[in-house]
Amino acid sequence: MNPVSLHRNSEPVLLERTGSFPMTGPISGRSTPLILVVDDEEDILELVKYNLKKEGFDVHCAENGLEAIEQAKASIPDVIVMDIMMPEMDGIEASRKLREHAKLRAIPILMLTARSDESDQVQGLDAGADIYLTKPVSIPVLSSQIKALLRGAKRYDMPVDVLRIADLEIDRDRFEVRKRGEEEAIRLARKEFELLYFFASRPGRVFSRQDLLDKVWGHDVYVVDRTVDVHVRKIREKIGEHYIETVKGVGYRFTDNIG
């Protein structure tokens, strides 16, 4: 089993060629999940495409954020693997625009980049990434994280189910949240919505960050330490500060005493 080594900006990118292993079904109803890989380095695109196709995925490619958005509109991929540093539109801006688009906001985004600073990770999560991985990464790791995103997305691909709690109406089918008396829906990114739904389904219970990572992201998903905090902050910005309480030294809970 020989790894393939590429160099980008003097950093090695190692992607290991492996055999395929069992697939998890896509949320779109396709027989094979469609992955959109976005990177401005043609050799990296080709290598990732080659290896992911060997793992059993269909793969489309884009070379910048603008092209990624157009491709996503045309094909609605099951997962997007997004680099950050790209011309015309970088991965941060592209992720934000995807999260603002009604038909694209629920697509899981895996950010794959050479930028490893905590500030970069937070920025990527703020923009809507579900998972943030830094290069170099092996194909087995990348593939397993894609499959974990597919499994997580499928858990929420269900018939209409509306949860009403406090002054919120949380529509699991539409990925929308409404406040009582307000006509305009509040739109959350997929993981923001899943986290809010998890909290609201269990009002009053306190969950540690690790509990939330295990229950909402899954045991087999790699996420950075700040993931839960960033997502809670984004939810608070969109629906209000008082629904999710911080329990100092423990974690978070959805308050059950809102009038």
C-alpha positions, 0 to 999 in steps of 0.5 A, a space after each residue: 500500500 503506497 502513499 501518494 505524496 503531493 506538495 502544495 505551498 511546500 506542505 506535503 499532502 499525503 493521500 493513501 490509495 486503499 481498497 473500498 469498504 462498505 458504503 452508507 447510503 446517501 440522503 438524496 435517494 441515489 444508489 451511490 453518494 455524490 461527493 463534490 470536491 472543491 480545490 484549485 490544485 488540479 493534481 489534488 482534485 484528480 488524486 482525491 477523485 480517483 481514490 474516492 471513486 475507488 471507495 465507491 463514491 461518485 465524484 464531481 470536481 470544482 476549482 473555486 467557490 463560484 464553480 462549487 456553488 454552480 455545481 451544487 445547484 445543478 447536482 445537489 451533492 450529498 457531501 461537499 469537500 471544500 478547500 479554503 485557499 482558492 481564487 475567485 471565491 475562497 472556501 469560507 465565502 462559498 460555505 457561507 453562500 451555500 448556507 444562505 441558499 434554501 436548497 443547499 443549506 442542508 448539504 454537509 460540508 467537510 472543510 479540508 485545508 492546510 490551514 491549522 490555526 485555531 482561528 482558521 478552524 473557528 472561521 471555517 465552523 462559523 462559515 458552516 463547515 460540519 467537519 474541519 480537517 487539516 492536510 495531510 490526511 489519508 483517504 481512509 480518514 477522509 472517506 470515513 468522515 464523509 460516511 459519518 456525515 452521510 449517516 448523520 444526515 440520513 438520521 434527519 431525512 425523515 417525514 414532517 415532524 414539528 416540535 413546539 416548545 417555548 415560543 419556538 416551532 422547529 420543523 424537522 422536514 424544512 430545517 426551519 425554526 419559527 418564533 410565535 407571532 413571527 411569519 419569517 422563518 429562521 434558517 439554520 445550517 444542518 448541524 446548527 439545526 440538529 443541535 437545536 433539535 437535540 436540545 429542544 427534544 430534551 429540555 432541562 437536561 444538561 449535556 457536556 460538550 463530549 455528550 453533544 459531540 457523540 450524540 449529534 456529530 457521532 462517535 466516529 466523526 473527527 471534530 475540533 474542540 471548539 465545534 460545539 461552542 461555535 455552533 451554540 454561538 451561531 444558534 444563539 445569534 439566530 434565535 436569541 441568547 436565552 434558549 440555550 443556557 451555559 452550565 458553568 463547568 459542565 456544558 449546555 442545556 435548553 431552558 424549559 422555563 421560557 414563557 
